[in-house]
Structure formats: C-alpha cells, structure tokens
Amino acid sequence: MRLDRFLAEQLAELSRTRVQELIEEGHVSVDGKPTRKGSLRLRGDENIVVEIHERPAITAKPESIPLEILYEDEDVIAINKPAGMTVHAGAGNVSGTLVNALLGRGLALSTGGHPLRPGIVHRLDKETSGVILAAKNDAAHAKLGEAFKQRAVQKTYLALVQGVLKEKAGRIELAIGRDPIHRTRMATTKKSWRGAAIANPRSARTDWRALAVLDGATLVEVQLHTGRTHQIRVHFSALKHPVVGDTLYGAPANLCIGKTTLPELHRNFLHAAKLGFAQPRSGAWIEVRAPLPPALYDFLKQLCAAAGEPQSRIDAVLAGYL
C-alpha cells in the first residue's frame, strides 16, 4: 500500500490533503528516515513516525495579478476568470486566487460572507473559464445571493462533450452529492462507484442544446438552473458523455477522431460564456459575456480539421461567443 493512503486510513482526523502536506513538508519518517514521497510503497513492517503540526492560518491577502474586467459598477464587478485560477484560498491553495487578485486591485469587497471569500457570491471550478461575479458591498452581496438562491440569475455555458448526443436538446435532472468512495468527486444517484449511496444528494437541473456535432464530439450550449459542485461535469458524465479533457469524470486525456489523436487540452472544455442578472441597486437587467478563450477555439479548429469539417461551420454556430 502507498504511504499516503495508509496514513489517510490511520489518521482519520486528518484530511487526505493535510496528510499529503505533512509528507511533502518532511514531517513523516519511515524507519528513521524522512520521506517526501506519498507514493512510497510499504512492505508492512515499517516504523512510521508522523509529526502533526497545525496548518498556519490562511488569510486573504492582496496580490498583483492581472484580471480581465468584463463589467464593473459601484456594486459589482464581473471578471473573465482564466482556466487554472482558483476562486478563493483553501487547503493547499493560499495564493494566486481570484480573491487575491481582486484585493490586489485595491477593491472594497463585501465582508458579510466567509473571511477567505470576500465578495464571492458564486464559484467556477478551477479549470473552468468565463464570467464570474463579485460583490463590492454587503447589500449587493445579499441581493445577488438571494438571486442565485431563487434561480433568477441566467447562467449559460459552452461545453464540448465526448461522443454524439442522440437528441438535439435535453434536460438532465439528477440529484448530486459527494462520491462516497472518491471524495474529490461528486456523483449522481444514477452513477456512483460500487453502488454505494452518495452523501446528501441535492436536486440539480441542467438544460442543454446541441450546437454542432463534429465526428466524435458534440458542442453544446448549457443553461444551468442550479449551482451544484461540478454540476455540468457530473451530469454529462452520468450520460456517458463526459466533458472533453475532464479526466476526473471519465474523459480520456486525448480526444481521438478517427485515426487522429488531438493534442491534450490540459483543461476541461467548459466555459461560462454568459451571465445575466438584475443590478442589485437599480434592478436593471445586465448581461455579461466572456468570449471563448483562444485555447478552446484553437482546439475546435483542430477538431474540424481532423473531422474533415470546414472551419466556417464552427464559426457560424459560435457567432456571439467569440
């Protein structure tokens, strides 16, 4: 058994992330020798010593990180979040976040929520790009939080999924909860590992329509009616059409079209393209759009070439998204 897995089982009071941190920080010794390799294979007769230290307190600090501002007024700011950026600090993520970048601009942000999440009223996964909204004051935060809760915010995504969807449009209504086996994943009641019950399933609804079928993949526009963790990724994985590049939910690292293997995308093909909401002070309807990132557009061009499709076809369906 691997060292990290053994310690995670023996030290149930610690998260797997914290166990990995202790190993990487040199606080674990095997037979008297410090090791920083969680993948170390154990024979079963080793003497293992773990020095457990409390994790230093995490605070949200300003950092000078460039941001693309899509919209801003006295109450809200909308950012085009790049893939690879975490929204706020947490275990194993203490810098380089969207919150660090917002604070680095000298912005006053709402403080009514969690101290590590000033201004944050909703989230995007680390490898998802696109529109994300932050509140500059507590009144705006409360109004936007209620709008998200009442599903009065319109959230539109673009996704490329594996395989060919049989219908031109559809609705996915499958409850989502924490996967009982793989704790970094979410799962639906339709698809959980080894038939184990998922923890605290919550209702979730995803509407979609196909924009284009390109050989072994389908480009879809997605309307998100609820905001569960990993919702779009989990729902399409449950349909056996995982988001391209999403290896956590079953997609291969490389998309194959006929005999052509496309280069690895190194992210999920999932982009928050549009967000519509009522301005919290005036009530005026605001619609913010984030253009499709060049990396995703270039991937679609490669897909068109591999599938023998003219690029003009994909440009036509992406009108308004570029």
PyMOL commands that set and color helices and strands:
alter all, ss='L'
color gray80, all
select helices_A, chain A and resi 3-10+16-24+98-104+138-149+193-195+231-238+247-249+294-307+311-317
alter helices_A, ss='H'
color red, helices_A
select strands_A, chain A and resi 28-30+33-34+48-50+69-72+76-81+129-135+154-162+169-173+176-178+186-188+199-202+205-214+217-224+256-257+260-261+270-278+285-289
alter strands_A, ss='S'
color yellow, strands_A
deselect
rebuild
show_as cartoon
